Amino acid sequence: MKAYVKKVGARGEVVIPKSIRNEKGLETNSRLEIIPTKNGILMIPIRKKVSELAGLFGDLGVKNVDELDAITHELLAGI
Protein backbone atom coordinates (compact mmCIF):
# COMPACT_ATOMS: atom_id res chain seq x y z
CA MET A 1 0.00 0.00 0.00
CA LYS A 2 1.48 3.31 -1.07
CA ALA A 3 1.38 6.29 1.31
CA TYR A 4 0.65 9.82 0.12
CA VAL A 5 1.41 13.17 1.74
CA LYS A 6 -1.14 15.90 1.04
CA LYS A 7 -1.66 19.44 2.31
CA VAL A 8 -4.90 20.59 3.88
CA GLY A 9 -6.29 23.56 1.95
CA ALA A 10 -7.57 26.82 3.40
CA ARG A 11 -11.14 25.45 3.63
CA GLY A 12 -10.08 22.06 5.01
CA GLU A 13 -10.12 20.27 1.68
CA VAL A 14 -7.72 17.39 0.90
CA VAL A 15 -7.29 15.96 -2.60
CA ILE A 16 -7.65 12.17 -2.73
CA PRO A 17 -5.11 10.81 -5.25
CA LYS A 18 -6.62 9.68 -8.55
CA SER A 19 -5.37 6.10 -8.15
CA ILE A 20 -7.27 5.78 -4.85
CA ARG A 21 -10.41 7.43 -6.30
CA ASN A 22 -10.33 4.97 -9.20
CA GLU A 23 -9.70 1.96 -6.96
CA LYS A 24 -12.54 2.88 -4.60
CA GLY A 25 -14.97 4.01 -7.31
CA LEU A 26 -15.14 7.62 -6.12
CA GLU A 27 -16.49 10.08 -8.65
CA THR A 28 -17.38 13.76 -8.53
CA ASN A 29 -20.02 14.29 -5.83
CA SER A 30 -19.38 10.90 -4.22
CA ARG A 31 -20.22 10.97 -0.53
CA LEU A 32 -17.88 9.93 2.27
CA GLU A 33 -18.55 9.28 5.92
CA ILE A 34 -15.66 10.88 7.85
CA ILE A 35 -14.98 9.38 11.27
CA PRO A 36 -12.36 10.66 13.72
CA THR A 37 -10.46 7.77 15.33
CA LYS A 38 -7.90 7.52 18.10
CA ASN A 39 -5.03 7.44 15.61
CA GLY A 40 -6.36 9.40 12.64
CA ILE A 41 -9.31 9.89 10.33
CA LEU A 42 -11.30 7.15 8.62
CA MET A 43 -13.17 7.90 5.38
CA ILE A 44 -15.77 5.39 4.20
CA PRO A 45 -17.52 5.75 0.83
CA ILE A 46 -21.30 5.83 1.24
CA ARG A 47 -22.67 3.37 -1.28
CA LYS A 48 -26.35 3.53 -0.43
CA LYS A 49 -28.92 6.27 -0.12
CA VAL A 50 -30.89 6.37 3.12
CA SER A 51 -34.08 5.61 1.17
CA GLU A 52 -32.51 2.32 0.00
CA LEU A 53 -32.10 1.21 3.63
CA ALA A 54 -35.83 1.28 4.37
CA GLY A 55 -37.02 -2.06 5.73
CA LEU A 56 -33.55 -3.53 6.25
CA PHE A 57 -33.64 -3.33 10.05
CA GLY A 58 -36.89 -5.14 10.82
CA ASP A 59 -35.44 -8.66 10.57
CA LEU A 60 -32.35 -7.69 12.60
CA GLY A 61 -34.25 -7.23 15.87
CA VAL A 62 -32.91 -3.75 16.56
CA LYS A 63 -33.64 -2.88 20.19
CA ASN A 64 -32.25 0.64 20.57
CA VAL A 65 -30.66 3.59 18.79
CA ASP A 66 -27.10 2.41 19.54
CA GLU A 67 -27.73 -0.90 17.78
CA LEU A 68 -29.36 0.90 14.87
CA ASP A 69 -26.36 3.25 14.61
CA ALA A 70 -23.90 0.32 14.57
CA ILE A 71 -25.88 -1.55 11.92
CA THR A 72 -26.20 1.59 9.79
CA HIS A 73 -22.44 2.16 9.88
CA GLU A 74 -21.83 -1.43 8.75
CA LEU A 75 -24.35 -1.18 5.92
CA LEU A 76 -23.03 2.17 4.70
CA ALA A 77 -19.45 0.92 4.83
CA GLY A 78 -20.34 -2.05 2.65
CA ILE A 79 -19.28 -4.51 5.34
KEPATI-930947 format. One line per 2 residues: number of its first residue (from 1); for each residue x, y, z of C-alpha. Coordinates in Angstrom, 2 decimals. Each point is the difference from the previous one (the first is absolute). Layout:
BEGIN
NUM) X:Y:Z  ...;
# end
This chain:
BEGIN
1) 0.00:0.00:0.00  1.48:3.31:-1.07;
3) -0.10:2.98:2.38  -0.73:3.53:-1.19;
5) 0.76:3.35:1.62  -2.55:2.73:-0.70;
7) -0.52:3.54:1.27  -3.24:1.15:1.57;
9) -1.39:2.97:-1.93  -1.28:3.26:1.45;
11) -3.57:-1.37:0.23  1.06:-3.39:1.38;
13) -0.04:-1.79:-3.33  2.40:-2.88:-0.78;
15) 0.43:-1.43:-3.50  -0.36:-3.79:-0.13;
17) 2.54:-1.36:-2.52  -1.51:-1.13:-3.30;
19) 1.25:-3.58:0.40  -1.90:-0.32:3.30;
21) -3.14:1.65:-1.45  0.08:-2.46:-2.90;
23) 0.63:-3.01:2.24  -2.84:0.92:2.36;
25) -2.43:1.13:-2.71  -0.17:3.61:1.19;
27) -1.35:2.46:-2.53  -0.89:3.68:0.12;
29) -2.64:0.53:2.70  0.64:-3.39:1.61;
31) -0.84:0.07:3.69  2.34:-1.04:2.80;
33) -0.67:-0.65:3.65  2.89:1.60:1.93;
35) 0.68:-1.50:3.42  2.62:1.28:2.45;
37) 1.90:-2.89:1.61  2.56:-0.25:2.77;
39) 2.87:-0.08:-2.49  -1.33:1.96:-2.97;
41) -2.95:0.49:-2.31  -1.99:-2.74:-1.71;
43) -1.87:0.75:-3.24  -2.60:-2.51:-1.18;
45) -1.75:0.36:-3.37  -3.78:0.08:0.41;
47) -1.37:-2.46:-2.52  -3.68:0.16:0.85;
49) -2.57:2.74:0.31  -1.97:0.10:3.24;
51) -3.19:-0.76:-1.95  1.57:-3.29:-1.17;
53) 0.41:-1.11:3.63  -3.73:0.07:0.74;
55) -1.19:-3.34:1.36  3.47:-1.47:0.52;
57) -0.09:0.20:3.80  -3.25:-1.81:0.77;
59) 1.45:-3.52:-0.25  3.09:0.97:2.03;
61) -1.90:0.46:3.27  1.34:3.48:0.69;
63) -0.73:0.87:3.63  1.39:3.52:0.38;
65) 1.59:2.95:-1.78  3.56:-1.18:0.75;
67) -0.63:-3.31:-1.76  -1.63:1.80:-2.91;
69) 3.00:2.35:-0.26  2.46:-2.93:-0.04;
71) -1.98:-1.87:-2.65  -0.32:3.14:-2.13;
73) 3.76:0.57:0.09  0.61:-3.59:-1.13;
75) -2.52:0.25:-2.83  1.32:3.35:-1.22;
77) 3.58:-1.25:0.13  -0.89:-2.97:-2.18;
79) 1.06:-2.46:2.69;
# end
